[in-house]
Structure formats: structure tokens, C-alpha cells
Amino acid sequence: MMTIYKFLITPTDMTFELPAGAEILTVQMQSGSPYIWVLLDTDVPGIDRHFFVYRTGKDLGRERNDLAYIGTFQIPEDQSVFHLFEVKEKG
């Protein structure tokens, strides 16, 4: 079944088990926390996908060509700006 799920973004590295072919739709704040919304097929087996959050002005700590940009979100309380990336699959 095709549906949209949301997943909480944390300040640490994250791994989500998502069905193969799942599409990240957006990253946004909701009720003070950052989330991604993902279009996925619940009938397809899951695979691990790895994500990283970087604060503006901080070193990525890895090669940029290893990452796929997902989106940017802001935390208004402390005016922080963060950027979400997914590790690209090798191959």
C-alpha cells in the first residue's frame, strides 16, 4: 500500500529501515521537532538508509560526493539552521 509516513530527525546519525524505492518528500519542523515525510510502499521489504544532520558552519566530516542533500530546517528557539543529507548507495 502506498502511503506517507513521518520519521523524527535527531541530532545524531540516523538509520531508518525504509522500503526499497521510498521517496523522501520533505524535511520540516512540526510541533518544535524536525521530521522527514516519506512516500513508501508498505508491501515492499525494507532496506537500511543512513542520514546525517549538519549545522550551518560545521565541517561535514566526509566527502560531499558521498552525500545526497535532502533539505534544510530551522529551529526558531535558538535560530539554528540544520541541513539533512543521506549517504549515497555505493555502486
CNS distance restraints for C-alpha pairs under 8 A (distance, minus, plus):
assign (resid   1 and name CA) (resid  40 and name CA) 8.00 0.50 0.50
assign (resid   1 and name CA) (resid  41 and name CA) 5.19 0.50 0.50
assign (resid   1 and name CA) (resid  42 and name CA) 5.25 0.50 0.50
assign (resid   1 and name CA) (resid  43 and name CA) 5.97 0.50 0.50
assign (resid   2 and name CA) (resid  39 and name CA) 6.98 0.50 0.50
assign (resid   2 and name CA) (resid  40 and name CA) 5.54 0.50 0.50
assign (resid   2 and name CA) (resid  41 and name CA) 4.33 0.50 0.50
assign (resid   2 and name CA) (resid  42 and name CA) 6.43 0.50 0.50
assign (resid   3 and name CA) (resid  39 and name CA) 5.77 0.50 0.50
assign (resid   3 and name CA) (resid  40 and name CA) 5.64 0.50 0.50
assign (resid   3 and name CA) (resid  41 and name CA) 6.39 0.50 0.50
assign (resid   3 and name CA) (resid  42 and name CA) 7.38 0.50 0.50
assign (resid   4 and name CA) (resid  37 and name CA) 6.49 0.50 0.50
assign (resid   4 and name CA) (resid  38 and name CA) 5.37 0.50 0.50
assign (resid   4 and name CA) (resid  39 and name CA) 4.48 0.50 0.50
assign (resid   4 and name CA) (resid  40 and name CA) 6.17 0.50 0.50
assign (resid   5 and name CA) (resid  37 and name CA) 5.66 0.50 0.50
assign (resid   5 and name CA) (resid  38 and name CA) 5.34 0.50 0.50
assign (resid   5 and name CA) (resid  39 and name CA) 6.67 0.50 0.50
assign (resid   5 and name CA) (resid  40 and name CA) 7.47 0.50 0.50
assign (resid   6 and name CA) (resid  35 and name CA) 6.27 0.50 0.50
assign (resid   6 and name CA) (resid  36 and name CA) 5.49 0.50 0.50
assign (resid   6 and name CA) (resid  37 and name CA) 4.33 0.50 0.50
assign (resid   6 and name CA) (resid  38 and name CA) 6.12 0.50 0.50
assign (resid   7 and name CA) (resid  35 and name CA) 5.34 0.50 0.50
assign (resid   7 and name CA) (resid  36 and name CA) 5.35 0.50 0.50
assign (resid   7 and name CA) (resid  37 and name CA) 6.56 0.50 0.50
assign (resid   7 and name CA) (resid  38 and name CA) 7.94 0.50 0.50
assign (resid   8 and name CA) (resid  33 and name CA) 7.34 0.50 0.50
assign (resid   8 and name CA) (resid  34 and name CA) 6.14 0.50 0.50
assign (resid   8 and name CA) (resid  35 and name CA) 4.48 0.50 0.50
assign (resid   8 and name CA) (resid  36 and name CA) 6.68 0.50 0.50
assign (resid   9 and name CA) (resid  14 and name CA) 7.67 0.50 0.50
assign (resid   9 and name CA) (resid  33 and name CA) 7.64 0.50 0.50
assign (resid   9 and name CA) (resid  34 and name CA) 5.38 0.50 0.50
assign (resid   9 and name CA) (resid  35 and name CA) 5.15 0.50 0.50
assign (resid   9 and name CA) (resid  36 and name CA) 6.92 0.50 0.50
assign (resid  10 and name CA) (resid  14 and name CA) 7.18 0.50 0.50
assign (resid  10 and name CA) (resid  34 and name CA) 7.68 0.50 0.50
assign (resid  10 and name CA) (resid  53 and name CA) 7.78 0.50 0.50
assign (resid  11 and name CA) (resid  53 and name CA) 6.10 0.50 0.50
assign (resid  12 and name CA) (resid  52 and name CA) 6.93 0.50 0.50
assign (resid  12 and name CA) (resid  53 and name CA) 6.92 0.50 0.50
assign (resid  13 and name CA) (resid  50 and name CA) 7.39 0.50 0.50
assign (resid  13 and name CA) (resid  51 and name CA) 5.94 0.50 0.50
assign (resid  13 and name CA) (resid  52 and name CA) 4.83 0.50 0.50
assign (resid  13 and name CA) (resid  53 and name CA) 6.90 0.50 0.50
assign (resid  14 and name CA) (resid  50 and name CA) 5.73 0.50 0.50
assign (resid  14 and name CA) (resid  51 and name CA) 5.09 0.50 0.50
assign (resid  14 and name CA) (resid  52 and name CA) 6.37 0.50 0.50
assign (resid  15 and name CA) (resid  48 and name CA) 6.20 0.50 0.50
assign (resid  15 and name CA) (resid  49 and name CA) 5.46 0.50 0.50
assign (resid  15 and name CA) (resid  50 and name CA) 4.44 0.50 0.50
assign (resid  15 and name CA) (resid  51 and name CA) 6.20 0.50 0.50
assign (resid  16 and name CA) (resid  48 and name CA) 5.65 0.50 0.50
assign (resid  16 and name CA) (resid  49 and name CA) 5.43 0.50 0.50
assign (resid  16 and name CA) (resid  50 and name CA) 6.62 0.50 0.50
assign (resid  17 and name CA) (resid  46 and name CA) 5.33 0.50 0.50
assign (resid  17 and name CA) (resid  47 and name CA) 5.15 0.50 0.50
assign (resid  17 and name CA) (resid  48 and name CA) 4.45 0.50 0.50
assign (resid  17 and name CA) (resid  49 and name CA) 6.25 0.50 0.50
assign (resid  18 and name CA) (resid  22 and name CA) 6.33 0.50 0.50
assign (resid  18 and name CA) (resid  40 and name CA) 7.54 0.50 0.50
assign (resid  18 and name CA) (resid  45 and name CA) 7.85 0.50 0.50
assign (resid  18 and name CA) (resid  46 and name CA) 4.70 0.50 0.50
assign (resid  18 and name CA) (resid  47 and name CA) 5.46 0.50 0.50
assign (resid  18 and name CA) (resid  48 and name CA) 6.38 0.50 0.50
assign (resid  18 and name CA) (resid  49 and name CA) 6.86 0.50 0.50
assign (resid  19 and name CA) (resid  40 and name CA) 6.34 0.50 0.50
assign (resid  19 and name CA) (resid  41 and name CA) 6.41 0.50 0.50
assign (resid  19 and name CA) (resid  42 and name CA) 6.85 0.50 0.50
assign (resid  19 and name CA) (resid  43 and name CA) 7.97 0.50 0.50
assign (resid  19 and name CA) (resid  44 and name CA) 5.28 0.50 0.50
assign (resid  19 and name CA) (resid  45 and name CA) 5.20 0.50 0.50
assign (resid  19 and name CA) (resid  46 and name CA) 3.86 0.50 0.50
assign (resid  19 and name CA) (resid  47 and name CA) 5.93 0.50 0.50
assign (resid  20 and name CA) (resid  44 and name CA) 6.47 0.50 0.50
assign (resid  20 and name CA) (resid  45 and name CA) 6.55 0.50 0.50
assign (resid  20 and name CA) (resid  46 and name CA) 5.89 0.50 0.50
assign (resid  20 and name CA) (resid  47 and name CA) 6.07 0.50 0.50
assign (resid  21 and name CA) (resid  40 and name CA) 7.21 0.50 0.50
assign (resid  22 and name CA) (resid  38 and name CA) 6.57 0.50 0.50
assign (resid  22 and name CA) (resid  39 and name CA) 5.72 0.50 0.50
assign (resid  22 and name CA) (resid  40 and name CA) 4.53 0.50 0.50
assign (resid  22 and name CA) (resid  41 and name CA) 7.00 0.50 0.50
assign (resid  23 and name CA) (resid  38 and name CA) 5.55 0.50 0.50
assign (resid  23 and name CA) (resid  39 and name CA) 5.11 0.50 0.50
assign (resid  23 and name CA) (resid  40 and name CA) 6.49 0.50 0.50
assign (resid  24 and name CA) (resid  36 and name CA) 6.94 0.50 0.50
assign (resid  24 and name CA) (resid  37 and name CA) 6.14 0.50 0.50
assign (resid  24 and name CA) (resid  38 and name CA) 4.51 0.50 0.50
assign (resid  24 and name CA) (resid  39 and name CA) 6.43 0.50 0.50
assign (resid  24 and name CA) (resid  70 and name CA) 7.49 0.50 0.50
assign (resid  25 and name CA) (resid  36 and name CA) 7.27 0.50 0.50
assign (resid  25 and name CA) (resid  37 and name CA) 5.50 0.50 0.50
assign (resid  25 and name CA) (resid  38 and name CA) 5.44 0.50 0.50
assign (resid  25 and name CA) (resid  39 and name CA) 6.65 0.50 0.50
assign (resid  26 and name CA) (resid  36 and name CA) 5.63 0.50 0.50
assign (resid  26 and name CA) (resid  37 and name CA) 5.57 0.50 0.50
assign (resid  26 and name CA) (resid  38 and name CA) 7.52 0.50 0.50
assign (resid  26 and name CA) (resid  70 and name CA) 7.36 0.50 0.50
assign (resid  26 and name CA) (resid  71 and name CA) 6.85 0.50 0.50
assign (resid  27 and name CA) (resid  34 and name CA) 6.90 0.50 0.50
assign (resid  27 and name CA) (resid  35 and name CA) 5.58 0.50 0.50
assign (resid  27 and name CA) (resid  36 and name CA) 4.33 0.50 0.50
assign (resid  27 and name CA) (resid  37 and name CA) 6.55 0.50 0.50
assign (resid  27 and name CA) (resid  70 and name CA) 7.30 0.50 0.50
assign (resid  27 and name CA) (resid  71 and name CA) 5.82 0.50 0.50
assign (resid  27 and name CA) (resid  72 and name CA) 6.93 0.50 0.50
assign (resid  27 and name CA) (resid  73 and name CA) 6.73 0.50 0.50
assign (resid  27 and name CA) (resid  84 and name CA) 7.88 0.50 0.50
assign (resid  28 and name CA) (resid  34 and name CA) 5.53 0.50 0.50
assign (resid  28 and name CA) (resid  35 and name CA) 5.64 0.50 0.50
assign (resid  28 and name CA) (resid  36 and name CA) 6.58 0.50 0.50
assign (resid  28 and name CA) (resid  72 and name CA) 7.82 0.50 0.50
assign (resid  28 and name CA) (resid  73 and name CA) 5.80 0.50 0.50
assign (resid  29 and name CA) (resid  33 and name CA) 5.29 0.50 0.50
assign (resid  29 and name CA) (resid  34 and name CA) 4.28 0.50 0.50
assign (resid  29 and name CA) (resid  35 and name CA) 6.16 0.50 0.50
assign (resid  29 and name CA) (resid  73 and name CA) 6.78 0.50 0.50
assign (resid  29 and name CA) (resid  74 and name CA) 7.45 0.50 0.50
assign (resid  29 and name CA) (resid  75 and name CA) 7.63 0.50 0.50
assign (resid  30 and name CA) (resid  34 and name CA) 6.24 0.50 0.50
assign (resid  30 and name CA) (resid  35 and name CA) 7.03 0.50 0.50
assign (resid  32 and name CA) (resid  75 and name CA) 7.41 0.50 0.50
assign (resid  34 and name CA) (resid  73 and name CA) 7.20 0.50 0.50
assign (resid  49 and name CA) (resid  86 and name CA) 7.41 0.50 0.50
assign (resid  49 and name CA) (resid  87 and name CA) 7.47 0.50 0.50
assign (resid  50 and name CA) (resid  86 and name CA) 5.75 0.50 0.50
assign (resid  50 and name CA) (resid  87 and name CA) 5.60 0.50 0.50
assign (resid  51 and name CA) (resid  84 and name CA) 7.01 0.50 0.50
assign (resid  51 and name CA) (resid  85 and name CA) 5.63 0.50 0.50
assign (resid  51 and name CA) (resid  86 and name CA) 4.32 0.50 0.50
assign (resid  51 and name CA) (resid  87 and name CA) 6.07 0.50 0.50
assign (resid  52 and name CA) (resid  84 and name CA) 5.87 0.50 0.50
assign (resid  52 and name CA) (resid  85 and name CA) 5.32 0.50 0.50
assign (resid  52 and name CA) (resid  86 and name CA) 6.31 0.50 0.50
assign (resid  52 and name CA) (resid  87 and name CA) 7.71 0.50 0.50
assign (resid  53 and name CA) (resid  82 and name CA) 6.43 0.50 0.50
assign (resid  53 and name CA) (resid  83 and name CA) 5.60 0.50 0.50
assign (resid  53 and name CA) (resid  84 and name CA) 4.66 0.50 0.50
assign (resid  53 and name CA) (resid  85 and name CA) 6.41 0.50 0.50
assign (resid  54 and name CA) (resid  58 and name CA) 6.70 0.50 0.50
assign (resid  54 and name CA) (resid  59 and name CA) 7.92 0.50 0.50
assign (resid  54 and name CA) (resid  60 and name CA) 6.62 0.50 0.50
assign (resid  54 and name CA) (resid  82 and name CA) 5.50 0.50 0.50
assign (resid  54 and name CA) (resid  83 and name CA) 5.20 0.50 0.50
assign (resid  54 and name CA) (resid  84 and name CA) 6.57 0.50 0.50
assign (resid  55 and name CA) (resid  80 and name CA) 7.38 0.50 0.50
assign (resid  55 and name CA) (resid  81 and name CA) 6.00 0.50 0.50
assign (resid  55 and name CA) (resid  82 and name CA) 4.41 0.50 0.50
assign (resid  55 and name CA) (resid  83 and name CA) 6.31 0.50 0.50
assign (resid  56 and name CA) (resid  80 and name CA) 7.84 0.50 0.50
assign (resid  56 and name CA) (resid  81 and name CA) 5.85 0.50 0.50
assign (resid  56 and name CA) (resid  82 and name CA) 5.94 0.50 0.50
assign (resid  56 and name CA) (resid  83 and name CA) 7.26 0.50 0.50
assign (resid  60 and name CA) (resid  64 and name CA) 7.62 0.50 0.50
assign (resid  62 and name CA) (resid  66 and name CA) 7.39 0.50 0.50
assign (resid  63 and name CA) (resid  67 and name CA) 7.43 0.50 0.50
assign (resid  66 and name CA) (resid  87 and name CA) 5.91 0.50 0.50
assign (resid  66 and name CA) (resid  88 and name CA) 5.53 0.50 0.50
assign (resid  67 and name CA) (resid  85 and name CA) 5.91 0.50 0.50
assign (resid  67 and name CA) (resid  86 and name CA) 5.52 0.50 0.50
assign (resid  67 and name CA) (resid  87 and name CA) 4.64 0.50 0.50
assign (resid  67 and name CA) (resid  88 and name CA) 5.35 0.50 0.50
assign (resid  68 and name CA) (resid  85 and name CA) 5.36 0.50 0.50
assign (resid  68 and name CA) (resid  86 and name CA) 5.08 0.50 0.50
assign (resid  68 and name CA) (resid  87 and name CA) 6.26 0.50 0.50
assign (resid  68 and name CA) (resid  88 and name CA) 6.06 0.50 0.50
assign (resid  69 and name CA) (resid  83 and name CA) 7.72 0.50 0.50
assign (resid  69 and name CA) (resid  84 and name CA) 6.32 0.50 0.50
assign (resid  69 and name CA) (resid  85 and name CA) 4.51 0.50 0.50
assign (resid  69 and name CA) (resid  86 and name CA) 6.50 0.50 0.50
assign (resid  70 and name CA) (resid  83 and name CA) 7.63 0.50 0.50
assign (resid  70 and name CA) (resid  84 and name CA) 5.40 0.50 0.50
assign (resid  70 and name CA) (resid  85 and name CA) 5.25 0.50 0.50
assign (resid  70 and name CA) (resid  86 and name CA) 6.81 0.50 0.50
assign (resid  71 and name CA) (resid  83 and name CA) 5.87 0.50 0.50
assign (resid  71 and name CA) (resid  84 and name CA) 5.42 0.50 0.50
assign (resid  71 and name CA) (resid  85 and name CA) 7.33 0.50 0.50
assign (resid  72 and name CA) (resid  81 and name CA) 7.13 0.50 0.50
assign (resid  72 and name CA) (resid  82 and name CA) 5.69 0.50 0.50
assign (resid  72 and name CA) (resid  83 and name CA) 4.39 0.50 0.50
assign (resid  72 and name CA) (resid  84 and name CA) 6.17 0.50 0.50
assign (resid  73 and name CA) (resid  81 and name CA) 5.96 0.50 0.50
assign (resid  73 and name CA) (resid  82 and name CA) 5.49 0.50 0.50
assign (resid  73 and name CA) (resid  83 and name CA) 6.48 0.50 0.50
assign (resid  74 and name CA) (resid  79 and name CA) 6.70 0.50 0.50
assign (resid  74 and name CA) (resid  80 and name CA) 5.68 0.50 0.50
assign (resid  74 and name CA) (resid  81 and name CA) 4.46 0.50 0.50
assign (resid  74 and name CA) (resid  82 and name CA) 6.20 0.50 0.50
assign (resid  75 and name CA) (resid  79 and name CA) 5.59 0.50 0.50
assign (resid  75 and name CA) (resid  80 and name CA) 5.21 0.50 0.50
assign (resid  75 and name CA) (resid  81 and name CA) 6.44 0.50 0.50
assign (resid  76 and name CA) (resid  80 and name CA) 6.81 0.50 0.50
